Structure formats: C-alpha cells, structure tokens
C-alpha cells in the first residue's frame, strides 16, 4: 500500500541524527532520560524555545506535550465549559474537527479566500455569536496550503483585541515548510494566542515532543490534563528536540525537506498538468478538486493507493476534493506510477 494519506515529511538522515545523539549521552543520563519530564523546562531551555519560535518566555507558560495533536486535545478539554463556540475556516484539520465536536463545541465557519480567514467575516461572527476561540493554521494550511499574509494577520489581531476574552488557537504544524514565513500570531499577539508546536513533522513522527505555549493563568490545569490523557511527554525526546534546535541540525533538516518537496513539485506538476490543484512551494501535500471523492478514494484503495477524502476536511457542502500527501513516500519508486493513476482518475 502506498500511503499518500499520512503527511509526516521525512528524510533518511533523521534516524542517524537521533542515534548519534543517543550514543554521545553519558551512561547515567541514558537511563535518567527514560522517564516523563515532571519538571518544567529550565530557564535556558525556555530561552532556546523562545528564540526558535519568536516569543518571550516571561509572558507565557510552556506546557510540554507528547505531540501537537496531544496538545490540541488537552487544550480543548481544558477550555470545555469556559467557551461554547469556535470560529474556524471552511476547510480544517480533521483531528481538530473530531476533537472539538467530541468536546461539545459548536463550530462557526468563517468565510475565507486563498489566504484564509477573512477579517470582516470573523468580526461579524464575533459580534453575533459567543465564539471565544479561533482555530487557525495560518502558514501552509492543511489541506489547502494557504499562507496568510502579514497584513491579513495584523487585521485579525486588531479585531481579536477589540473583543474581550477572545483567543486564537494557532496550529503551526507546517510552518517549517515555508522558507520565510510571516510572523506567527504568537509573535504578533502573544497575550491572546495559544500556540501549538511539535517536532513530529519538523523532524520525524517518532519524535514525540511538543509544546503548548499559552498566556499565564489561562490554562492552569493543562499539564494535569496532558498527563491524564497521555502520561505526558518523553524526557528523552524533549532533550533530543532541544539538542536539534541548539546544534543547528533542525534548520539543516528543514532546509533538506523543503528542497525535497520542491523537487517533488516538479514531478507533480508534469503529471497533473491537465488537473487543477493547490499547493505551496516546499509543501508535501496537494489539494485537488474531485467530482466524487468517496468513490475515487475507494477505487484507488483497490489499487493499493491511499489518499485522503476531502470530505474529512470540509465543514460545508463544498467538499468535492481529495488530498494527496507525499511526505512518507516521496522517494518510493512506485510514486510516479501512482500519481499518474490518480491524475487519470481525476
């Protein structure tokens, strides 16, 4: 089965980097790291993360999570009962949708364009409905690959600040695929942003190390919820993640992944020259119109090709799409033939 459904961009050197890190650990530390991190990050580690993500640790609390998905689930659980509705774009990450509906939130769909959420539509919704949380993936959106401009972000910041107790939940999963991304909402509006960051996509899905960065006093019980839901993060992976950042290795791996994605895009462009689609240079996923996504996905599955049904991402009746993700299969020899088969079906 060629998995074009999961999208964890990966390159071969990731395992070598991890093994090199483990080998250089002193014998005592090797055992000590096989425990959950029951203490928060040290001040130097907070500063490392602050410099990497462009925020001031003094203004925020950093909750260690096993992944961005784990952080997302914990945040939605923590805010349950305090907020009733969440503003969201017409297409969104299925994991967020499932979590939010399970926790009992109502989702208010905000009109969007090729950049993402429209500021005037968001303002109108915040005036009419009790939406106190706004979920966004502003940089290389999943699934549309939209990138919100800095100008658009600043307009949204002004709107959010004009309302009391409204917060942005910023999911930053694919920001690393942009060579020069606009400032995050965490950087632009730290006092109203809950920011989710993970190394599972930046490095490798085995690296279960993530962070929920949030204003102090907003989510006082978040760490207890994380521990209840997942037993917490792995200290080994937390230390390895900080090593990647401090050593410059993470920057090198990010650049390598973007280069791989750009090469893949040339192949994709040639094969899908007669099929419209959306992507972003450096992204591993593609968003394609499809008349009958359910039937198309099932037909391709019979040929051992697994792609995503766009209905999973849609919150409206505009759901005739499929998503093709190359992150785990970009180097497979079967990929060109599979892409030609998908293009023929579309």
Secondary structure by P-SEA (a helix, b strand, c coil): ccccccccccccaaaaaaaaaaaaccaaaaaaacccccccccaaaaaaaaaaaccccccbbbbbcccaaaaaaaaaaaacccccbbbbcccccaaaaaaaaaabbbbbbcccccccccaaaaaaaaacccccbbbbcccccccccccccaaaaaaaaaaaaaccbbbbbcccccccccccccccccccccccccccccccccccccccccccccccccccaaaaaaaaacccccaaaaaaaaaaaaaaaaaaaaaaaaaaaaaaaaaaaaaaccccccccccccbbbbbbccaaaaaaaaaaacbbbbccccccccccccbbbbbccccccccaaaaaaaaaaaac
